[in-house]
């Protein structure tokens, strides 16, 4: 049985614990604040029946929860594990300290992966004796509902560590995507950033309302993108495939790219966008809407799992 250590029992650490335990793995869960671990297990215990009801949990919730074991120290957490997933604060000094301790205690050949959303692995692993086994495995929140994991090595990460991480993620029923070299924001956030930049510009120029912009994505692009990537989308949108599509529309997109100058996210623009969102959703209803989002994601994931590729 595969054993993993989850370091940090906050929002992402809890979610990773669900991912690994759901897939039949044993999980050692540690946090520098001991009271966080039982709180995390309580949170997980509440989520598991929901996943079971949605058809996203093969085993009984109690059996899955029993695979998640509190650890009293980092040394105890990493003892005998096959893989480590770190979820500490998004601050370089703290990650440097965590990875130094993980590198001291984890057996050779155990991958040390970070869930960081934007800090490159080179920023906190350079001085480690075992830096060749360190990398980023960036999830999409919440990872037990959105399976993509971006795997981004440091310049010194060896190929076996990337390959082993892909194996672990596949075993955990996640979808690994390897980034061949470090880049700020990795790939998912760069793609999202490109769409946000144009969305903000279009709204700021008065070409569309915030409500209709969101409608354009969720009832247009988003429907296709929920089961196809952008390259497959255009490949299927022309009789001769991707090359034919580019021949037909390449000139149009070349013109559009010249017009897509990002707009500064200044206080006036952010205020306008935030006011539109608060008119749609008062801030005190955020939690309710987040629960709605998660239920919709569960339903979508269950539907996709039942469909052929």
N, C-alpha and C positions, 0 to 999 in steps of 0.2 A: 504494500500500500504506500502510495506517495505521501510524504510528510512535508509540510511547508510551515514556515514561520511568518507570521504577520506581525510586523513591528509598528506599533501605533494603533490604538483602538478607537480613533475618532471616526468621522463619517466614512472616509474611504477605507480605513482598516476594517471597519464592520462589514462594509460591502464586499471587500475581498474575502473575508472569512466566509461569507455566504457562498461566494463563487466557488471557493475551493472545497468547502465541506459538502456542498450540493453535489459536487462531482465525485464524492467518495473519498476525498483526501482527509488526512488527519491534520488539524491546524493547531499550532501553538501560538497563542495570542498574548502579546506583551505590550505594556504601555508604561512610560516613566511615572505616570500617576496611577497607582494601583487601583483606585476606585473606578477608573474609567473602564476597566475590563468587565466587571460584573454588569455595569450599565450597558456595555456593548452587547453582552450576551442577552440581556433583557430585550434590547432593541431587536436583535436577531430573532429571538423567540417570537416576537410580535410579527415579524415580516414573513417567517417561514410558512405559517398557515395560509397567508394570502397567496404566496407563490404556489403552494399545493393546490389551492382552489382554482388558480389560473392555469393549471396543468404544467407548471414550470418547475416542479419538484417531484422527482420520481420516488423518493423515499419518504417515510413518515417524518414530520417535522422534528419529533423528539430524537429520532435516530440521527438526523443531520446535526442538530444542536449538540448531541453527545460527542461529535467529532471535534468540537472546538474546545481546547483546553487552555485554561489560564496558565501563564508562565510567570515565575517570580523574578526572573532576571533575563537579560539578553542571552547570557550563556546557556541558561536552561532552555530558552525558546529555540535556539538554533542547534541544540544537541540532537544529532541524528537526522536532521532534516535534509531534504533534497533540493530545497529552493527557499529563498528569503525574499519577501516583499516588504519594503520599507515605506512607511506613510507618515513620516515626521513632519514638523513645520516647514513651510516654504522659506527657509532661511539657510544660507550656505553654511555658516559656522555650526549650526546644529546638525546639519546633514554630515558635515565633515566629522563631527564627534561621533555620531551614530555609526557611520560607515567604518570609522577606525575601530570601534568596538566590535562591530559585526565581522570585520576582517580578522580580528584577533581570535574570535571564538568559533566562527563557522569553519567546518572542515574544508580542506582543499577540494576544489571541484564543485562546490556549491555556489550557484549564481546568486549574487547580491543585486537585487533590482530595486529601483526607486519609483514611486508613483508620482514623482514631481510633475507639475503641470507645465513647467517652463524652464527649469534650471538644468543646463546640460550636465551630464554625468562627469565631464572633465572638471567641472568646478568644485567637486567635492570628493574626487577619488584619485587625483593625480599622485599624491604622496603615499599611497597605500602599497604594501608589498603585494597584495593580491588584486591590484587594480585591473588586471586582465579579465577578471570575472564579473566586473561591475558594469551596469548599464541602466538605462531608464526603461521601465515598462509602464507607460502612461495609459491609464484607463479613461473611459468616458463615464461620467457620473450619471446614474449609479451603475457600476459595472455588472451587477447581477441582472440588469435589465437591458443594458446596451453592451454587447459583447466585444466591440473593437478594443484592441490593445496595441498602442504604438510602441514598438521596440526600437530604441535608439541607442546605439553603442557610443562609447567615448572613442577617441582616436586609438587608444591602446586596448580596447576590448577585443578579445580573441573570438574567432568565428564560432568556436564550440559553445561559448556562453550564449551567443545569439541563437544558435541552433537548439540548445537545451531549453532556453526560454520559450521558443516557439513550441517545442514539444510539451512543456508544462501547460502553456496556455491552451493548446489544442486539447490536451487531456482534461482541462478544466472547462471545456466547451466554450472558450472564448475564441475570438477571431484575431490572430496576430497579423500585424502589418509592420514590416521591417523598414526603417528609415536608414539608408545606407551610410549617412554621415550626419554629424550634429548640425542642426539648424535651429535658430531661435523660433520658439513656438511649436516645434515639431511640424507635423503636416496637417492634422485635423484643425488646429487653431489657425493655421495660415489660410486654409480654405474657408473656414468660417469668417476670418478677418476680411478676406476679399469680398465676400458677400455683404458683410456688415458695412464695409466702406462704401460700397455702391448704394446700399439701402439708405444709409444716412444721407448721402449726397442727394439722392432722388427726393427724399422727404424734405431736406433743407431747401432744395430748389423749387418746392411746391408742386412737383410733378405728380405726387401721389400722397394720400394720407397714410399715417402709420397703420391704421386698421386695414386699409386695402393692400398695403405692402405685405403685412403678415398673411392676409388672405391669398395673395399671389403665390407665396411660398408654400403654405400648408395645403392649399387646394390645387396647386399646380406643380411646381418643381418638386415639392416634398413627396407627393404621391409616387412619382417615378423613382425618386432617390431612396425611397424606403426599401426598394428591392433591386435597384440598378445603380451603378456608379455613373458619373457624367460621361465617361468614355463609351460605356455600353449604350447609354442613352442616345448619343449622337450616332453611334454605329447603326442603331436600329431605326434612325429617323431619316435615312436616305436609302434609295434602292441599291446603291453600290457600296453601302457601308460607310465607315468613318472617312475614308479618302474622298468619297463622293460628297459627303456632307461638307467637308472642308473646302472642296472645290466650289460648291454651291454658295456657302455662307462665309468663307474665309474673309472676303473683302468687307462684309458687314461687320464681322467681329473685329477686324483690324481698325475700322473707323470707330467702333464703340470703345475700344481700349484707349484710343487717343483722348476720348472724352471723359474717361473714368478717373479723373483726378480726385484722390481722396480728400475729404473735407475734414478740417480740424475738429476734433471732438471737444469744442469749447463749452463753457457754461451755458450759453444761450441755446445751443443745439441740444445738449443733454437735457436741459430744463424742458424744452419743447417735447422731446421724446418721452421723458419721464412723466410729464403731465398727461400725455395721451395714454400711457399705460395705467396710470393711477385712475383715470376716468373709466378705463375698462375693468380694472381690478384694484380696489382699495388695498393699501399695504397690509392691513390686518387680515386680509383674506389670502395672503400669499401661501400660508401653510395648507389651507384647504385646496387651493389650486395645485400645489405641488403633489398632494395626495392624488388628485384627479389625474395629473400627468403620469404618475407612476402606475395607476390602474390602466390608463390607456396604453402605456408602454408594455405592460404585462399582456394585455389583449393582443397587441400587435406582434409581440415576440412569440406568443403562443400560436398565433395564426401563421407566422413565417415558419415556425418549427414544423408545422403540419403540412407545409407545401413542398413539392419537389424543387430542386435547384433549377 
